Amino acid sequence: MEINPRHRDFELARPMLYGIAYRMLGSFSDAEDAVQDAWFRWQDANLSIIESPRAYLASTVSRLCIDRHRRRKLERMLYTGPWLPEPVDDAILEQINEPEADLELVESVSMAFLLLLQKLPPMERAVFILKESFDLGHVEIAAMLNVRPAHSRQLLRRARQKVNSDKLDLQMDEDIKPLMESFLEAATTGNLSELQNLMTDDIVAYSDGGGRASAALIPLEGKDRVSTVLLHLLSRQLEPLKAEWRRLNGNISLVLREGNSVHSTHAVSVRDGKIHRIYTMRNPDKLHYVE
């Protein structure tokens, strides 16, 4: 059976399109919508004048993501409490990593890095993702985003400066899991001194409830405040919950279940062998890709 060239080219580009969209939006459900919209536009495209389907599709989904982000700017501003990216099981993320994806590409979907990307303006974020994650050239990126190559280089420089100034140490699972296990044990046994010993002095804990579940309305900063609040919450919440370790966003995370439903997910970033950031997802609307 002859394969439809239009369908073939889209399927070949699909992993890259998901990769761009999820990194751009921090939401896998929004990424799915963006890729679906790109498919609809691809149906109407004149293939006879398109030199590179891959570049055309990358351009289409990048612009769709920029437009979607701008439309949701007010929604983000009115969001209840801290906003975190949507956690996604690694089995699902395999579809947005191409077979030859290296470790750096995989790490670029970590919770810490996705949150860092969301701090960049949409155009800087698009250039950074297309260049750093997919190694596209500035001439190609400029054509995709309708800017000049010189402007693309300028946007990349700005993005790199912001990312490098706040980039966290990325550690492998064998380093993170024992640290998280010790952290959980100290928290559940009420060992305040051991809990604080596992944290950096400037630790920040983010909790995203989105107004749908109980969560701190502002990030918690400093080991004293973070440890006190965690001990209080975990002593009340953990007893009826079942804990399991899962790979989410390329790293080991703690998933707490209440019956058959996911209660929350917990991921960390590590600096100098200690927990530097905690990312807790409580918003049920953002737990669909963990079930």
Secondary structure as UniProt FT lines:
FT   HELIX           5..25
FT   HELIX           28..44
FT   HELIX           47..49
FT   HELIX           53..71
FT   HELIX           73..77
FT   HELIX           90..93
FT   HELIX           94..96
FT   TURN            99..100
FT   HELIX           103..107
FT   TURN            108..109
FT   HELIX           111..118
FT   HELIX           122..128
FT   HELIX           129..133
FT   HELIX           138..145
FT   HELIX           149..166
FT   HELIX           173..189
FT   HELIX           192..197
FT   STRAND          199..208
FT   TURN            210..212
FT   STRAND          220..221
FT   HELIX           223..237
FT   TURN            239..240
FT   STRAND          242..248
FT   TURN            249..250
FT   STRAND          251..258
FT   TURN            259..260
FT   STRAND          261..271
FT   TURN            272..273
FT   STRAND          274..281
FT   HELIX           284..286
FT   TURN            288..290
//
